[in-house]
Amino acid sequence: MTQKIPRKNGQILVIFAIALVALLALAALTLDGGTIFVDRRYSQGVADTASLAGAGAAALSMDNSHITYSTFSCDPAVINQVLTDAYNAAQARAAANQVTNLDHDLSDSNGIETVCVDNPAQFDKHIDVHTMITSKVNTSLIQLFFSGPINNTVNAVVRVRPRTEFAYDRAVVSLGDQCGTNIGGVIFDGTSTVNILNGGVYSNSCITANGTINVNVDTMGVGYVGNLTENGNGSISPTPVQNGTLMPRQDIGSLSCGNGPAMNSSSGGTISPGNYSSIKLTNGTLTLNSGLYCLTGAMSITGGEIDVAKNSDGSEGGVTIYMKSGSLKISGNATAHLNAPTDTNVVPDAQVGILVYMANSNTGNVDLEGTASSSFVGAVYAPNGTIDVGGTNQVNPTYNTQLVGQYVRVHGTADIKIQYKTTPPHMIEPTLDAID
């Protein structure tokens, strides 16, 4: 006997309805999801280029207005034109990409905002150009599952810092963040008076005064991160102030020394820029033609006189001494008249305002004394080395320099003057950084 199986009417309709919903969802995800993604990428690109254009305009505006780190201020009288130029450039770039509704208000997540920050205690002066774009996406199938509007919101922030004086306009700086001989700290040692003019003192670790030395700083004060130690009856004026912020290092990078063979100079005469294994002088007069001198060994001037030649047009020459390795010493028995370039258009390859630069990999010493008639003009930069300057036997030297090193020692039994800004300082170019 055959058994009859009962029929189940309508079951295929349920399966078809479920499958149709799934297919529609998949189609919505494929079609509208791609549309949303493409719209978001486009809006993000517009926001990125708008903020970048605004930051570039801000950097140019600050340069045109001669606003540097030392003169930067959020005072409207100083910065308003810069902020206006930044906003206008950002808005114009967005409009060129068909986004034309960006005002100054970000409360609706759609606009351009320019923000000024002036916090010198944190070595932080900058302008942020913040662009937010909210776009409505025109979709096809997703509205079957979602009734509200489909929006994309994107952000872009580009931070621009002004052209910045080397070492943030300080005259004496230790970059070492641990205190110790040849490791870090600013040490004043001896029985003399040290007058530091037109620039302050800063140490990323300690400041130490030994003996009866008296230190007088006329501008920007004396700051330190670690410890203050005063041994003896000397004084530091004004009173050093502790600060919890490390001064950022400013990288000059490797200089272009060319591929010429290394030369050696061990007597007087006139030499030209180039690569040297060593430069030594014990007597006589050594004259340096303007330019960049790259050394892989010692520069030792223990007697005689070393000078910088005039340029061919009669203008003041200048040299940058780049110590790729080895140490530099100019003793109290030698007379030195050394100055950094003031214009690299006249002195190519060298660095404006940089007299001595020890490569980042060089942990050697820069020792400067010289006679009473010696002159040193320009920054001495040893980011991972030691700088030691001083005066003895009633020789009262003047250093028209910045002294910026891992460890800096100023010592002597004769009065010393460190006078910053007697020549245009080395400047760090404006920087633009994507923040978000």
C-alpha positions as CSV (number, residue, x, y, z in Angstrom):
1,M,0.0,0.0,0.0
2,T,1.4,3.4,-1.1
3,Q,1.7,6.1,1.7
4,K,0.8,9.6,0.6
5,I,3.1,12.4,1.8
6,P,1.2,15.5,2.7
7,R,2.1,18.7,0.7
8,K,3.5,21.8,2.5
9,N,2.1,24.8,0.6
10,G,4.1,28.2,0.6
11,Q,7.4,27.0,2.0
12,I,9.3,28.1,-1.1
13,L,8.0,31.6,-0.7
14,V,9.6,31.9,2.8
15,I,12.9,30.7,1.5
16,F,12.7,33.0,-1.5
17,A,11.9,36.0,0.8
18,I,14.8,35.3,3.0
19,A,17.1,34.8,0.0
20,L,15.8,38.0,-1.6
21,V,16.6,40.0,1.6
22,A,20.1,38.5,1.7
23,L,20.7,39.3,-1.9
24,L,19.5,42.8,-1.5
25,A,21.7,43.3,1.5
26,L,24.7,41.9,-0.4
27,A,23.9,44.2,-3.3
28,A,23.6,47.2,-1.0
29,L,26.9,46.3,0.7
30,T,28.6,45.9,-2.7
31,L,27.1,49.0,-4.5
32,D,26.6,51.5,-1.7
33,G,29.5,50.3,0.4
34,G,31.8,51.0,-2.4
35,T,30.2,54.4,-3.0
36,I,30.6,55.3,0.7
37,F,34.2,54.2,0.7
38,V,35.1,56.1,-2.5
39,D,33.3,59.2,-1.1
40,R,35.3,58.9,2.2
41,R,38.6,58.6,0.4
42,Y,37.8,61.6,-1.8
43,S,36.8,63.7,1.2
44,Q,39.9,62.7,3.1
45,G,42.1,63.6,0.2
46,V,40.4,67.0,0.0
47,A,40.8,67.6,3.7
48,D,44.5,66.5,3.6
49,T,45.4,68.8,0.7
50,A,43.4,71.7,2.2
51,S,45.2,71.6,5.5
52,L,48.5,71.1,3.8
53,A,47.9,74.1,1.6
54,G,46.9,76.2,4.6
55,A,50.0,75.2,6.6
56,G,52.2,76.0,3.6
57,A,50.6,79.4,3.3
58,A,51.1,80.0,7.0
59,A,54.8,79.2,6.8
60,L,55.2,81.5,3.8
61,S,53.2,84.3,5.5
62,M,55.4,84.0,8.6
63,D,58.5,84.2,6.5
64,N,57.2,87.2,4.6
65,S,56.4,88.9,7.9
66,H,59.8,88.0,9.4
67,I,58.1,86.0,12.2
68,T,60.5,83.5,13.7
69,Y,60.4,81.4,16.8
70,S,61.7,84.3,18.9
71,T,59.2,86.8,17.6
72,F,56.2,84.4,17.3
73,S,53.2,85.3,19.3
74,C,49.5,84.5,19.4
75,D,48.8,88.2,19.8
76,P,46.3,89.1,17.0
77,A,48.4,92.0,16.0
78,V,51.2,89.6,15.2
79,I,49.5,86.5,13.9
80,N,46.1,87.4,12.5
81,Q,47.3,87.9,9.0
82,V,49.1,84.5,9.1
83,L,45.9,82.8,10.3
84,T,43.9,84.6,7.6
85,D,46.3,83.5,4.9
86,A,46.2,79.9,6.1
87,Y,42.4,79.8,6.1
88,N,42.1,81.4,2.7
89,A,44.6,79.0,1.2
90,A,42.9,75.9,2.7
91,Q,39.5,77.1,1.6
92,A,40.7,77.8,-1.9
93,R,42.3,74.3,-2.2
94,A,39.1,72.7,-1.0
95,A,37.0,74.7,-3.4
96,A,39.3,73.6,-6.3
97,N,38.3,70.1,-5.4
98,Q,34.5,70.9,-5.4
99,V,34.1,71.4,-1.6
100,T,32.9,75.0,-1.2
101,N,31.0,75.1,2.1
102,L,33.9,75.2,4.6
103,D,33.6,78.1,7.0
104,H,35.5,78.9,10.3
105,D,33.1,76.8,12.4
106,L,33.9,73.2,13.2
107,S,30.9,72.7,15.5
108,D,28.9,71.2,12.6
109,S,31.9,69.0,11.7
110,N,32.3,70.9,8.5
111,G,34.8,73.7,8.2
112,I,38.4,74.9,8.6
113,E,39.9,76.1,11.9
114,T,43.3,77.7,12.4
115,V,44.7,77.4,16.0
116,C,47.7,79.3,17.4
117,V,49.8,77.8,20.2
118,D,52.5,79.8,22.0
119,N,54.1,77.8,24.8
120,P,57.8,78.6,25.0
121,A,58.2,76.8,28.3
122,Q,57.6,73.6,26.3
123,F,59.6,74.8,23.3
124,D,56.3,74.7,21.4
125,K,55.1,77.4,19.1
126,H,53.0,76.4,16.2
127,I,49.8,76.9,14.1
128,D,47.4,74.0,13.4
129,V,45.3,74.0,10.3
130,H,42.3,71.7,11.0
131,T,40.0,70.7,8.2
132,M,36.8,68.8,8.8
133,I,34.5,67.7,5.9
134,T,31.1,66.1,6.3
135,S,29.6,64.8,3.1
136,K,26.2,63.3,2.4
137,V,26.5,60.1,0.3
138,N,23.9,59.4,-2.3
139,T,23.0,55.7,-2.0
140,S,20.7,53.3,-3.8
141,L,19.8,50.2,-1.9
142,I,21.0,50.8,1.6
143,Q,18.0,53.0,2.3
144,L,15.9,49.7,2.2
145,F,17.6,48.8,5.5
146,F,18.4,52.3,7.0
147,S,16.2,55.3,6.9
148,G,18.6,58.0,8.1
149,P,21.1,60.0,6.0
150,I,24.4,58.4,5.2
151,N,27.3,60.8,6.0
152,N,31.1,60.6,5.9
153,T,33.1,62.8,8.3
154,V,36.8,63.2,7.9
155,N,39.6,65.1,9.7
156,A,43.0,66.5,8.7
157,V,45.4,68.5,10.9
158,V,48.7,69.9,9.7
159,R,51.0,71.6,12.2
160,V,53.4,74.3,11.0
161,R,56.2,75.6,13.1
162,P,58.0,78.9,12.3
163,R,61.5,79.3,11.2
164,T,63.4,78.7,14.4
165,E,66.7,80.2,15.7
166,F,69.2,77.5,16.4
167,A,69.0,76.1,20.0
168,Y,65.8,78.1,20.5
169,D,67.8,81.3,20.7
170,R,69.9,80.2,23.7
171,A,73.6,81.0,24.0
172,V,74.7,78.1,26.1
173,V,73.0,74.7,25.9
174,S,73.6,71.2,27.1
175,L,71.6,68.6,25.3
176,G,72.6,65.6,27.5
177,D,69.7,64.4,29.6
178,Q,72.0,62.7,32.2
179,C,74.4,64.7,34.4
180,G,78.1,63.8,34.3
181,T,81.4,64.8,32.9
182,N,81.3,64.5,29.1
183,I,77.8,63.1,29.5
184,G,75.6,66.0,30.1
185,G,75.2,69.3,31.9
186,V,76.5,72.9,31.9
187,I,79.5,73.4,34.2
188,F,80.8,76.8,35.2
189,D,84.2,76.4,36.9
190,G,86.9,78.7,38.1
191,T,87.5,82.1,39.7
192,S,86.4,84.4,36.9
193,T,83.3,86.3,35.9
194,V,81.3,85.0,32.9
195,N,79.0,87.4,31.2
196,I,76.5,85.9,28.7
197,L,74.9,88.5,26.5
198,N,71.8,88.3,24.2
199,G,70.9,84.7,25.0
200,G,70.1,82.4,27.9
201,V,71.4,79.2,29.3
202,Y,69.6,75.8,29.3
203,S,70.5,72.3,30.4
204,N,68.6,69.2,29.7
205,S,70.2,67.8,32.8
206,C,72.1,69.7,35.5
207,I,73.8,73.1,36.0
208,T,76.9,73.2,38.3
209,A,78.9,76.2,39.5
210,N,82.2,75.5,41.1
211,G,84.7,77.8,42.9
212,T,84.1,81.5,43.0
213,I,82.9,81.9,39.5
214,N,80.2,84.5,38.9
215,V,77.8,84.0,36.0
216,N,75.7,86.9,34.7
217,V,73.0,86.2,32.0
218,D,71.3,89.3,30.6
219,T,68.4,87.8,28.6
220,M,66.2,84.7,28.6
221,G,67.4,83.5,32.0
222,V,68.9,80.2,33.1
223,G,66.9,77.0,32.9
224,Y,67.6,73.3,33.7
225,V,65.7,70.0,33.9
226,G,67.7,68.0,36.4
227,N,69.7,69.4,39.3
228,L,71.3,72.7,40.3
229,T,74.6,72.4,42.3
230,E,76.6,75.4,43.6
231,N,79.9,74.5,45.1
232,G,81.8,77.5,46.6
233,N,81.1,81.2,46.9
234,G,80.2,81.9,43.3
235,S,76.8,82.9,41.9
236,I,74.5,82.6,38.9
237,S,72.3,85.5,38.1
238,P,69.4,85.4,37.5
239,T,68.5,82.4,39.7
240,P,68.2,79.3,37.6
241,V,64.7,78.0,37.2
242,Q,63.9,74.2,37.0
243,N,61.8,73.1,34.0
244,G,60.5,69.7,33.3
245,T,60.8,69.9,29.5
246,L,63.8,68.7,27.5
247,M,65.0,71.0,24.7
248,P,64.4,69.2,21.5
249,R,67.5,68.5,19.4
250,Q,67.7,70.2,16.0
251,D,69.3,68.0,13.4
252,I,71.5,69.7,10.8
253,G,72.2,66.4,9.1
254,S,75.3,65.4,7.1
255,L,77.0,68.1,5.1
256,S,78.1,67.7,1.5
257,C,81.8,67.2,1.5
258,G,82.2,66.0,-2.0
259,N,84.3,63.1,-3.2
260,G,87.7,64.7,-3.2
261,P,90.7,63.0,-1.6
262,A,91.6,63.7,2.0
263,M,94.4,66.2,2.4
264,N,96.7,67.1,5.3
265,S,97.8,70.5,6.4
266,S,100.5,70.9,9.1
267,S,102.0,74.3,8.4
268,G,101.2,77.8,7.5
269,G,100.0,79.2,4.2
270,T,96.6,79.3,2.6
271,I,94.3,76.3,2.2
272,S,91.0,75.9,0.5
273,P,87.8,74.1,1.4
274,G,87.7,70.3,1.0
275,N,88.4,67.0,2.8
276,Y,91.2,66.9,5.3
277,S,92.6,64.0,7.4
278,S,93.9,66.7,9.8
279,I,94.8,70.3,10.1
280,K,97.6,71.3,12.5
281,L,99.5,74.5,13.2
282,T,102.2,75.1,15.8
283,N,103.6,78.4,14.4
284,G,103.3,80.7,11.4
285,T,100.0,81.9,9.9
286,L,97.4,79.6,8.4
287,T,94.7,81.2,6.2
288,L,91.4,79.5,5.4
289,N,89.6,80.4,2.2
290,S,85.8,80.6,2.7
291,G,83.8,77.4,2.5
292,L,83.3,74.0,4.1
293,Y,86.2,72.1,5.7
294,C,85.5,68.4,6.4
295,L,87.8,66.6,8.7
296,T,88.1,62.9,9.6
297,G,90.9,63.5,12.1
298,A,92.1,66.2,14.5
299,M,92.2,69.9,14.1
300,S,94.9,71.2,16.4
301,I,96.0,74.8,16.6
302,T,98.6,75.1,19.4
303,G,100.5,78.1,18.2
304,G,100.8,80.7,15.5
305,E,97.7,82.4,14.0
306,I,94.7,81.0,12.0
307,D,92.5,83.4,10.0
308,V,89.7,83.4,7.4
309,A,90.5,85.1,4.1
310,K,88.3,87.7,2.5
311,N,86.1,86.7,-0.4
312,S,87.2,87.6,-3.9
313,D,84.9,90.6,-3.9
314,G,86.4,91.9,-0.7
315,S,83.5,90.9,1.5
316,E,83.9,89.1,4.8
317,G,84.5,85.4,4.3
318,G,83.3,82.6,6.5
319,V,84.0,78.9,7.2
320,T,82.1,75.9,8.6
321,I,84.5,73.3,10.1
322,Y,82.7,69.9,9.9
323,M,84.3,67.4,12.3
324,K,83.1,64.1,10.9
325,S,85.4,62.4,13.5
326,G,88.2,63.6,15.7
327,S,88.5,66.6,18.0
328,L,89.2,70.3,17.6
329,K,91.6,72.2,19.8
330,I,92.7,75.8,19.7
331,S,95.0,76.5,22.7
332,G,95.7,79.7,24.6
333,N,99.0,79.9,22.8
334,A,97.4,80.5,19.4
335,T,95.6,83.5,18.0
336,A,92.4,82.6,16.1
337,H,90.1,84.8,14.0
338,L,87.4,82.4,12.8
339,N,83.9,83.3,11.7
340,A,81.0,81.4,10.2
341,P,79.4,82.4,6.9
342,T,76.6,84.9,6.8
343,D,75.4,84.0,3.3
344,T,75.6,80.6,1.6
345,N,75.0,82.2,-1.8
346,V,78.5,83.7,-1.4
347,V,79.9,80.7,0.5
348,P,78.2,77.5,-0.9
349,D,78.1,74.2,1.0
350,A,78.9,75.8,4.3
351,Q,76.2,76.7,6.9
352,V,75.1,80.2,7.8
353,G,75.9,80.9,11.4
354,I,77.7,77.5,12.0
355,L,81.4,77.8,12.8
356,V,82.0,74.3,14.1
357,Y,79.8,71.3,13.6
358,M,80.6,67.8,15.0
359,A,78.8,65.1,13.3
360,N,76.1,63.2,15.3
361,S,78.3,60.2,15.4
362,N,81.3,62.2,16.8
363,T,81.7,62.1,20.5
364,G,85.0,64.1,20.6
365,N,85.9,67.4,22.1
366,V,85.9,71.1,21.0
367,D,88.4,73.0,23.1
368,L,88.6,76.8,22.5
369,E,90.8,79.2,24.3
370,G,92.9,81.5,22.1
371,T,94.6,84.8,23.1
372,A,93.0,88.1,24.2
373,S,92.8,89.2,20.5
374,S,91.2,86.0,19.3
375,S,87.7,86.0,17.9
376,F,85.2,83.2,17.4
377,V,82.0,84.1,15.6
378,G,79.2,81.5,14.9
379,A,77.7,78.5,16.6
380,V,79.7,75.6,17.9
381,Y,77.6,72.5,17.8
382,A,78.6,69.2,19.2
383,P,75.3,67.3,19.7
384,N,77.0,64.2,21.1
385,G,80.4,65.7,22.1
386,T,82.0,68.0,24.7
387,I,82.6,71.8,24.4
388,D,85.2,73.3,26.7
389,V,85.9,77.1,26.5
390,G,87.9,79.2,28.8
391,G,90.4,81.9,29.6
392,T,93.6,81.8,31.7
393,N,96.5,84.0,32.7
394,Q,94.5,87.2,32.5
395,V,93.5,86.6,28.9
396,N,89.9,87.8,28.7
397,P,88.4,86.1,25.6
398,T,85.2,87.0,23.9
399,Y,83.2,84.2,22.2
400,N,80.7,85.6,19.8
401,T,79.1,82.2,19.6
402,Q,76.4,79.8,20.6
403,L,77.8,76.8,22.5
404,V,75.5,73.8,22.1
405,G,76.8,70.4,23.0
406,Q,76.1,67.2,24.9
407,Y,78.2,68.6,27.7
408,V,79.4,72.2,28.0
409,R,82.1,73.5,30.4
410,V,83.0,77.2,30.7
411,H,86.0,77.7,32.9
412,G,88.9,80.0,33.7
413,T,90.8,82.4,35.9
414,A,90.1,85.3,33.6
415,D,86.9,87.0,32.7
416,I,85.0,85.5,29.8
417,K,82.3,87.1,27.6
418,I,80.0,84.9,25.5
419,Q,78.1,87.3,23.3
420,Y,75.5,85.7,21.1
421,K,73.9,87.2,18.0
422,T,76.8,89.2,16.6
423,T,76.1,87.5,13.3
424,P,72.9,86.1,11.7
425,P,72.1,82.9,13.7
426,H,71.7,79.6,12.0
427,M,68.0,79.0,11.3
428,I,66.0,75.8,11.2
429,E,63.6,75.8,8.3
430,P,59.8,75.8,9.0
431,T,58.4,72.4,9.5
432,L,55.0,70.9,8.4
433,D,53.7,67.8,10.2
434,A,50.5,65.8,9.7
435,I,49.0,65.4,13.1
436,D,45.8,63.6,12.3
